[in-house]
């Protein structure tokens, strides 16, 4: 599903801007939070993020914000 949404965004806008929260890189299952937030944390989330970024890299080029600003400034 995430890849489908990403394809639609890339097709329509030609770019994506992603941000990952710091807590997405650690196991947060011990915190009192809803299961839908904690169920895919830790190594499982890191593996999912890595797989997604590898796939995303196959769809286009990663650039820094300064290059994006120079390229898409109107």
C-alpha positions as CSV (number, residue, x, y, z in Angstrom):
1,X,0.0,0.0,0.0
2,X,2.8,2.4,0.9
3,X,4.5,1.8,-2.4
4,X,1.3,2.4,-4.3
5,X,0.8,5.7,-2.6
6,X,4.4,6.6,-3.3
7,X,4.0,5.8,-7.0
8,X,1.0,8.0,-7.2
9,X,2.8,10.9,-5.5
10,X,5.9,10.5,-7.7
11,X,3.8,10.3,-10.8
12,X,1.7,13.3,-9.9
13,X,4.2,15.6,-8.2
14,X,7.6,14.2,-9.4
15,X,9.0,14.3,-5.9
16,X,8.5,13.3,-2.3
17,X,9.8,14.6,1.0
18,X,10.1,12.1,3.8
19,X,10.7,12.5,7.5
20,X,11.2,9.7,9.9
21,X,10.6,10.3,13.6
22,X,13.4,9.3,16.0
23,X,11.2,6.8,17.8
24,X,10.8,4.9,14.6
25,X,14.3,3.6,15.0
26,X,13.9,2.0,18.4
27,X,11.8,-0.6,20.2
28,X,9.0,1.3,21.9
29,X,6.8,-1.7,22.9
30,X,7.5,-1.0,26.6
31,X,5.7,2.4,26.5
32,X,2.0,2.6,27.2
33,X,0.9,3.5,23.7
34,X,-1.8,1.9,21.4
35,X,-0.8,-1.3,19.8
36,X,-1.1,0.1,16.3
37,X,1.9,2.4,17.1
38,X,4.1,-0.1,19.0
39,X,3.5,-3.3,17.1
40,X,6.0,-2.7,14.3
41,X,8.7,-0.9,16.3
42,X,12.4,-1.8,16.7
43,X,14.1,-4.2,14.3
44,X,10.9,-5.0,12.4
45,X,10.4,-1.3,11.7
46,X,14.0,-0.8,10.7
47,X,13.7,-3.7,8.3
48,X,10.5,-2.3,6.8
49,X,12.0,1.2,6.4
50,X,15.1,-0.2,4.8
51,X,13.1,-2.2,2.3
52,X,11.0,0.8,1.5
53,X,14.0,3.1,1.0
54,X,15.7,0.5,-1.3
55,X,12.5,0.3,-3.3
56,X,12.1,4.1,-3.4
57,X,15.7,4.5,-4.5
58,X,14.9,2.3,-7.5
59,X,12.1,4.8,-8.5
60,X,14.2,7.9,-8.6
61,X,17.1,10.0,-7.2
62,X,17.7,11.1,-3.7
63,X,18.8,14.7,-3.3
64,X,19.3,17.1,-0.4
65,X,16.9,20.0,0.2
66,X,19.3,22.6,-1.1
67,X,19.4,20.9,-4.4
68,X,15.7,20.4,-4.4
69,X,15.3,24.2,-3.8
70,X,17.5,25.1,-6.7
71,X,15.8,22.6,-9.0
72,X,12.1,23.3,-8.2
73,X,12.2,26.9,-7.3
74,X,9.6,28.8,-9.3
